[in-house]
Amino acid sequence: MQQVDYFRMVDAVDNPATIQYAYAPSIIFQDNVYHVFFCSGGNISPAWDYIRYTKSEDGGQTWSVPVDMLHATAYGGMDLSACDPSVVYFQGFYYMYYGSAVTNATNVYQTVVQIARSTAIDGPYLTYTQRGTWEDTPTDPQVIIQPLVTRTEQPSGYGAGQPSAVVVNGKIRLWYSDDSLMPGASGDWGSYRLYLLESSDPVTWTPDKNRVTNIYGEDSPDVKYEPNTQMYIATWIQNMFTNGASLVRASSTDGLTFGKTQVLIYGIPDGSFPPFSNNVGDTSDSSGNLIPSAAQRIIGFGKPLSQNAIDAGHWDMDGFFENQLPQDGL
């Protein structure tokens, strides 16, 4: 069996009132500090999720107590969530792209993408509003990416979210998932498509169904850039939320067409990847460039504390150093 030494980054299960679950990390290594933003729950009704932040200043050995970084307000049935963050530095600000949700009709919701920014990596982050301002927890955040199709009845599907941003050649490249063309098709993830957009303005995006990648039927790929090879590297968990979860990766020269999927860690019984794991994040610098040293790259992901906690939605966040993989290739 393939053996990997996993370690705990966020203890969520033992803190049900404040964290409850932890997954979808955005991991930035800067000035020898790991800065990690992640999706979490807790004491947040009527909103669904908060984005929280933890850091390690000793090479990943210990992690700070998570703090709230971005809240959803759920005001007027909109801005229902703050989840799946992706943080990138661009033109003087750290921009946080994240998934929220809106109400389209009674009990009909879709995920959308919103944005916040800060002058410091550890915040505070101010949310972009419909009035063109940046404010702390406003009741009118601006949706910057809508689903390709707005659904007002069931099945509404997921919508558009799970953003992943990098800066290349002076522009932001943003990947995100959208299932709105055929929600509910082919099981939980079958209708998911991964799209790529590019913009020189952090708040201006134009969804385009023709900007679809060849990664489909997968949940929450995390895309980084490798400057030396000029390749885009997508990492995700195949068969996530199942007993056969495995960690995989694919690369691309243009960010649209990815090559053959490589299994990094097999699930049980052939490998050690934990069952029912989900929502992975790889380590980059603040521009979204993969850290050159595999010995410094942490891959983090959501993991149930025990098989008894799976249906309760209680996810700790674990990680490992990528130099343990038998073939790094980067």
Backbone hydrogen bonds in HBPLUS format (Angstrom, degrees):
<---DONOR---> <-ACCEPTOR-->    atom                        ^
c    i                          cat <-CA-CA->   ^        H-A-AA   ^      H-
h    n   atom  resd res      DA  || num        DHA   H-A  angle D-A-AA Bond
n    s   type  num  typ     dist DA aas  dist angle  dist       angle   num
A0002-GLN N   A0270-ASP O   3.36 MM 268  6.80 155.4  2.43 132.1 135.9     1
A0007-PHE N   A0319-GLY O   2.88 MM 312  5.45 152.9  1.96 150.3 158.0     2
A0319-GLY N   A0007-PHE O   2.86 MM 312  5.45 143.2  2.00 151.4 162.4     3
A0009-MET N   A0317-MET O   2.74 MM 308  5.47 162.1  1.78 155.4 160.2     4
A0010-VAL N   A0317-MET O   3.11 MM 307  4.96 157.5  2.16 137.4 140.1     5
A0317-MET N   A0010-VAL O   3.07 MM 307  4.96 168.7  2.09 141.5 143.7     6
A0015-ASN N   A0012-ALA O   2.90 MM   3  5.18 159.0  1.95 112.3 118.4     7
A0018-THR N   A0015-ASN O   3.21 MM   3  5.68 141.4  2.37 110.8 120.6     8
A0019-ILE N   A0015-ASN O   2.88 MM   4  5.68 165.3  1.91 170.9 173.0     9
A0020-GLN N   A0015-ASN O   3.23 MM   5  5.97 150.3  2.32 123.8 130.1    10
A0043-ASN N   A0017-ALA O   3.13 MM  26  5.62 121.3  2.50 141.8 140.1    11
A0021-TYR N   A0019-ILE O   2.78 MM   2  5.60 144.3  1.90 102.1  93.2    12
A0041-GLY N   A0019-ILE O   2.80 MM  22  5.21 139.0  1.97 165.5 166.0    13
A0022-ALA N   A0315-TRP O   2.73 MM 293  5.47 128.8  1.99 128.8 145.4    14
A0023-TYR N   A0039-CYS O   3.17 MM  16  5.47 149.5  2.27 142.6 150.5    15
A0039-CYS N   A0023-TYR O   2.93 MM  16  5.47 155.7  1.99 167.9 167.7    16
A0024-ALA N   A0279-ASN O   3.22 MM 255  4.58 143.3  2.36 128.5 128.3    17
A0026-SER N   A0037-PHE O   2.75 MM  11  5.13 150.3  1.84 150.0 159.1    18
A0037-PHE N   A0026-SER O   3.05 MM  11  5.13 162.0  2.08 140.3 144.6    19
A0284-SER N   A0027-ILE O   3.11 MM 257  6.46 157.9  2.16 147.1 151.9    20
A0028-ILE N   A0035-HIS O   2.87 MM   7  5.12 167.7  1.88 153.3 157.3    21
A0035-HIS N   A0028-ILE O   2.75 MM   7  5.12 174.4  1.75 160.1 162.1    22
A0029-PHE N   A0284-SER O   2.90 MM 255  6.11 159.1  1.94 157.8 164.8    23
A0030-GLN N   A0033-VAL O   2.94 MM   3  5.35 160.7  1.98 154.9 154.6    24
A0033-VAL N   A0030-GLN O   3.00 MM   3  5.35 146.5  2.12 109.3 119.2    25
A0034-TYR N   A0056-SER O   2.97 MM  22  5.11 164.5  2.00 151.0 153.2    26
A0056-SER N   A0034-TYR O   3.01 MM  22  5.11 146.0  2.13 134.4 144.2    27
A0036-VAL N   A0054-THR O   2.88 MM  18  5.32 158.7  1.93 178.6 174.1    28
A0054-THR N   A0036-VAL O   2.92 MM  18  5.32 157.0  1.98 150.5 158.2    29
A0038-PHE N   A0052-ARG O   2.94 MM  14  5.56 156.7  2.00 153.5 158.4    30
A0052-ARG N   A0038-PHE O   2.99 MM  14  5.56 157.9  2.03 157.6 162.4    31
A0040-SER N   A0050-TYR O   2.89 MM  10  5.36 147.1  2.00 167.7 172.0    32
A0050-TYR N   A0040-SER O   2.88 MM  10  5.36 162.7  1.91 144.2 149.5    33
A0044-ILE N   A0042-GLY O   2.96 MM   2  5.66 131.8  2.20 108.5  94.0    34
A0047-ALA N   A0044-ILE O   3.02 MM   3  5.60 132.7  2.25 142.7 133.2    35
A0048-TRP N   A0080-LEU O   2.77 MM  32  5.98 171.2  1.78 168.5 170.2    36
A0051-ILE N   A0070-LEU O   3.05 MM  19  5.07 170.6  2.06 149.5 152.6    37
A0069-MET N   A0051-ILE O   2.87 MM  18  5.58 155.6  1.93 156.5 153.8    38
A0070-LEU N   A0051-ILE O   3.11 MM  19  5.07 151.6  2.19 143.4 141.8    39
A0053-TYR N   A0067-VAL O   2.92 MM  14  5.40 148.5  2.02 147.4 157.7    40
A0067-VAL N   A0053-TYR O   3.00 MM  14  5.40 153.0  2.07 143.0 149.7    41
A0064-SER N   A0055-LYS O   2.91 MM   9  5.48 159.4  1.95 153.9 160.5    42
A0074-ALA N   A0079-ASP O   2.81 MM   5  4.87 148.6  1.91 136.3 134.4    43
A0077-GLY N   A0074-ALA O   3.34 MM   3  5.31 154.6  2.41 123.8 117.5    44
A0078-MET N   A0075-TYR O   3.07 MM   3  5.62 163.9  2.10 117.4 122.5    45
A0080-LEU N   A0101-ALA O   2.99 MM  21  4.98 174.4  1.99 142.0 143.6    46
A0083-CYS N   A0099-GLY O   3.01 MM  16  5.12 149.4  2.10 143.9 152.4    47
A0099-GLY N   A0083-CYS O   2.78 MM  16  5.12 157.0  1.83 150.5 152.5    48
A0086-SER N   A0097-TYR O   2.81 MM  11  5.17 133.5  2.02 149.6 159.1    49
A0097-TYR N   A0086-SER O   2.89 MM  11  5.17 164.1  1.91 154.6 150.2    50
A0088-VAL N   A0095-TYR O   2.92 MM   7  5.37 153.1  2.00 145.5 154.0    51
A0095-TYR N   A0088-VAL O   2.76 MM   7  5.37 164.1  1.78 161.1 155.8    52
A0089-TYR N   A0286-SER O   2.65 MM 197  5.28 165.6  1.67 152.1 154.6    53
A0090-PHE N   A0093-PHE O   2.84 MM   3  5.56 163.4  1.86 162.5 166.2    54
A0093-PHE N   A0090-PHE O   3.23 MM   3  5.56 161.8  2.27 114.0 119.5    55
A0094-TYR N   A0118-SER O   2.77 MM  24  5.20 174.9  1.77 165.1 166.3    56
A0118-SER N   A0094-TYR O   2.94 MM  24  5.20 138.2  2.12 134.1 147.1    57
A0096-MET N   A0116-ALA O   2.72 MM  20  5.08 173.3  1.73 147.9 150.3    58
A0116-ALA N   A0096-MET O   2.95 MM  20  5.08 148.6  2.05 136.1 146.2    59
A0098-TYR N   A0114-GLN O   3.09 MM  16  5.59 162.1  2.13 148.8 149.1    60
A0114-GLN N   A0098-TYR O   2.94 MM  16  5.59 163.3  1.96 162.1 167.5    61
A0100-SER N   A0112-VAL O   2.79 MM  12  5.30 168.1  1.80 154.1 158.1    62
A0112-VAL N   A0100-SER O   3.04 MM  12  5.30 154.9  2.10 115.5 121.8    63
A0102-VAL N   A0110-GLN O   2.95 MM   8  5.69 156.4  2.01 155.0 159.4    64
A0110-GLN N   A0102-VAL O   3.14 MM   8  5.69 151.0  2.23 149.9 158.6    65
A0104-ASN N   A0108-VAL O   2.88 MM   4  5.63 157.5  1.93 152.7 159.7    66
A0108-VAL N   A0105-ALA O   2.97 MM   3  5.00 155.7  2.03 133.3 125.9    67
A0111-THR N   A0158-TYR O   2.73 MM  47  5.87 163.2  1.76 144.1 150.1    68
A0160-ALA N   A0111-THR O   2.90 MM  49  5.20 178.4  1.90 122.3 122.7    69
A0113-VAL N   A0145-ILE O   3.13 MM  32  5.02 167.8  2.14 144.7 148.0    70
A0144-ILE N   A0113-VAL O   2.88 MM  31  5.82 156.7  1.94 157.5 164.6    71
A0145-ILE N   A0113-VAL O   3.39 MM  32  5.02 150.4  2.49 134.8 132.8    72
A0128-TYR N   A0115-ILE O   3.02 MM  13  5.95 173.3  2.02 155.6 155.8    73
A0117-ARG N   A0126-LEU O   2.84 MM   9  5.39 147.6  1.95 138.6 146.6    74
A0126-LEU N   A0117-ARG O   2.82 MM   9  5.39 162.5  1.85 153.0 151.2    75
A0123-GLY N   A0120-ALA O   3.07 MM   3  5.30 159.0  2.12 117.4 117.0    76
A0127-THR N   A0135-GLU O   2.69 MM   8  5.24 145.9  1.81 155.9 145.4    77
A0135-GLU N   A0127-THR O   2.93 MM   8  5.24 160.1  1.97 140.3 139.8    78
A0142-GLN N   A0128-TYR O   2.91 MM  14  5.89 164.5  1.93 133.1 136.1    79
A0129-THR N   A0133-THR O   2.86 MM   4  5.37 153.1  1.93 157.5 161.4    80
A0132-GLY N   A0129-THR O   3.08 MM   3  5.32 163.0  2.11 109.5 112.3    81
A0130-GLN N   A0140-ASP O   2.85 MM  10  5.83 144.9  1.98 171.1 175.9    82
A0179-ASP N   A0159-GLY O   3.17 MM  20  5.76 148.6  2.28 149.1 157.0    83
A0161-GLY N   A0177-SER O   2.90 MM  16  5.43 151.5  1.99 149.7 158.9    84
A0177-SER N   A0161-GLY O   2.81 MM  16  5.43 154.3  1.88 162.6 164.1    85
A0164-SER N   A0175-TRP O   2.83 MM  11  5.10 133.6  2.04 149.4 155.0    86
A0175-TRP N   A0164-SER O   2.91 MM  11  5.10 169.3  1.92 147.5 148.2    87
A0166-VAL N   A0173-ARG O   3.00 MM   7  5.41 151.1  2.08 150.1 159.2    88
A0173-ARG N   A0166-VAL O   2.82 MM   7  5.41 166.0  1.84 159.2 164.1    89
A0167-VAL N   A0287-SER O   2.79 MM 120  5.19 159.8  1.83 160.6 156.5    90
A0168-VAL N   A0171-LYS O   2.92 MM   3  5.54 153.9  1.99 163.4 165.9    91
A0171-LYS N   A0168-VAL O   3.14 MM   3  5.54 158.4  2.19 113.9 120.4    92
A0172-ILE N   A0199-SER O   2.89 MM  27  5.46 162.2  1.92 167.1 162.0    93
A0199-SER N   A0172-ILE O   3.00 MM  27  5.46 154.6  2.06 150.4 158.5    94
A0174-LEU N   A0197-LEU O   2.86 MM  23  5.25 165.8  1.88 149.2 154.0    95
A0197-LEU N   A0174-LEU O   2.88 MM  23  5.25 161.1  1.91 144.9 150.8    96
A0176-TYR N   A0195-TYR O   3.00 MM  19  5.44 145.9  2.12 140.3 149.3    97
A0195-TYR N   A0176-TYR O   2.83 MM  19  5.44 171.3  1.84 162.3 162.5    98
A0178-ASP N   A0193-ARG O   2.93 MM  15  5.46 150.1  2.02 150.6 160.4    99
A0193-ARG N   A0178-ASP O   3.13 MM  15  5.46 141.9  2.29 122.7 133.3   100
A0182-MET N   A0179-ASP O   3.26 MM   3  6.06 147.5  2.38 120.5 126.8   101
A0185-ALA N   A0182-MET O   3.31 MM   3  5.94 156.2  2.37 139.9 139.4   102
A0192-TYR N   A0189-TRP O   2.95 MM   3  5.38 161.8  1.98 119.0 125.1   103
A0217-GLY N   A0192-TYR O   2.89 MM  25  4.95 169.3  1.91 141.1 143.6   104
A0194-LEU N   A0215-ILE O   3.34 MM  21  5.90 146.0  2.46 173.2 172.9   105
A0213-THR N   A0194-LEU O   2.76 MM  19  5.59 173.4  1.76 170.0 169.9   106
A0196-LEU N   A0211-ARG O   2.92 MM  15  5.62 158.6  1.97 161.2 168.3   107
A0204-THR N   A0201-ASP O   3.13 MM   3  5.46 164.0  2.16 117.8 122.7   108
A0211-ARG N   A0208-ASP O   2.96 MM   3  5.51 164.1  1.98 118.3 123.6   109
A0214-ASN N   A0256-LEU O   3.07 MM  42  6.57 140.9  2.23 170.8 171.7   110
A0222-ASP N   A0235-THR O   2.83 MM  13  5.24 171.0  1.83 152.2 154.7   111
A0235-THR N   A0222-ASP O   2.92 MM  13  5.24 158.6  1.96 139.5 145.7   112
A0224-LYS N   A0233-ILE O   2.91 MM   9  5.23 157.9  1.96 140.9 146.8   113
A0233-ILE N   A0224-LYS O   2.82 MM   9  5.23 160.4  1.86 142.8 149.3   114
A0225-TYR N   A0288-GLY O   2.98 MM  63  6.12 161.0  2.01 151.5 154.5   115
A0290-LEU N   A0225-TYR O   2.78 MM  65  5.86 158.8  1.82 151.5 157.3   116
A0226-GLU N   A0231-MET O   2.78 MM   5  5.24 159.3  1.82 163.4 169.4   117
A0230-GLN N   A0226-GLU O   2.75 MM   4  5.47 123.0  2.08 146.4 163.6   118
A0231-MET N   A0226-GLU O   3.24 MM   5  5.24 146.5  2.36 137.1 139.8   119
A0232-TYR N   A0252-SER O   2.74 MM  20  5.05 169.0  1.75 155.3 158.9   120
A0252-SER N   A0232-TYR O   2.87 MM  20  5.05 137.1  2.06 139.6 151.2   121
A0234-ALA N   A0250-ALA O   2.86 MM  16  5.35 165.0  1.88 169.4 172.0   122
A0250-ALA N   A0234-ALA O   2.91 MM  16  5.35 150.1  2.00 149.1 157.7   123
A0236-TRP N   A0248-VAL O   3.12 MM  12  5.63 159.7  2.16 138.8 144.5   124
A0248-VAL N   A0236-TRP O   2.94 MM  12  5.63 176.6  1.94 175.3 174.3   125
A0238-GLN N   A0246-SER O   2.80 MM   8  5.32 140.1  1.96 159.9 166.2   126
A0246-SER N   A0238-GLN O   3.01 MM   8  5.32 154.3  2.08 146.4 153.2   127
A0241-PHE N   A0277-SER O   3.10 MM  36  5.65 159.9  2.14 145.9 150.7   128
A0276-PHE N   A0242-THR O   2.64 MM  34  4.46 155.4  1.70 149.1 140.2   129
A0247-LEU N   A0265-ILE O   2.94 MM  18  5.09 154.2  2.00 149.7 154.2   130
A0264-LEU N   A0247-LEU O   2.73 MM  17  5.43 150.0  1.81 142.3 151.7   131
A0265-ILE N   A0247-LEU O   3.28 MM  18  5.09 160.0  2.32 129.6 133.7   132
A0249-ARG N   A0262-GLN O   2.84 MM  13  5.19 140.6  1.99 142.3 154.9   133
A0262-GLN N   A0249-ARG O   2.71 MM  13  5.19 175.6  1.71 164.6 165.4   134
A0259-GLY N   A0251-SER O   2.79 MM   8  5.64 162.0  1.83 161.7 164.1   135
A0273-PHE N   A0266-TYR O   3.07 MM   7  5.90 161.4  2.11 154.8 148.9   136
A0271-GLY N   A0267-GLY O   2.91 MM   4  4.86 149.9  2.00 127.3 129.8   137
A0278-ASN N   A0302-GLY O   2.99 MM  24  5.06 147.0  2.10 137.6 141.7   138
A0302-GLY N   A0278-ASN O   2.84 MM  24  5.06 155.3  1.90 165.7 163.0   139
A0281-GLY N   A0300-GLY O   2.85 MM  19  5.26 140.0  2.01 152.1 154.6   140
A0300-GLY N   A0281-GLY O   2.90 MM  19  5.26 158.3  1.94 156.4 159.4   141
A0285-ASP N   A0289-ASN O   2.76 MM   4  5.37 145.9  1.88 144.3 154.2   142
A0288-GLY N   A0285-ASP O   3.07 MM   3  5.47 164.7  2.09 115.4 120.3   143
A0296-GLN N   A0293-SER O   3.01 MM   3  5.40 157.5  2.07 108.7 115.9   144
A0323-ASN N   A0294-ALA O   3.05 MM  29  4.71 116.2  2.47 123.9 114.0   145
A0322-GLU N   A0297-ARG O   2.89 MM  25  5.59 161.3  1.92 159.8 165.2   146
A0299-ILE N   A0320-PHE O   3.03 MM  21  5.66 160.2  2.07 160.6 165.4   147
A0320-PHE N   A0299-ILE O   3.15 MM  21  5.66 135.0  2.36 134.4 147.2   148
A0301-PHE N   A0318-ASP O   2.92 MM  17  5.66 149.6  2.01 156.9 161.9   149
A0318-ASP N   A0301-PHE O   2.99 MM  17  5.66 145.5  2.11 169.5 168.5   150
A0303-LYS N   A0316-ASP O   2.82 MM  13  5.33 159.8  1.86 151.7 153.4   151
A0316-ASP N   A0303-LYS O   2.86 MM  13  5.33 143.7  1.99 159.5 152.0   152
A0309-ALA N   A0306-SER O   3.02 MM   3  5.38 155.2  2.08 109.7 117.3   153
A0312-ALA N   A0309-ALA O   3.22 MM   3  5.25 134.6  2.44  97.6 110.2   154
A0313-GLY N   A0310-ILE O   3.17 MM   3  5.69 165.9  2.19 114.9 118.9   155
A0324-GLN N   A0321-PHE O   3.26 MM   3  6.26 164.2  2.29 125.1 127.8   156
A0325-LEU N   A0322-GLU O   3.10 MM   3  5.76 170.6  2.11 120.4 123.4   157
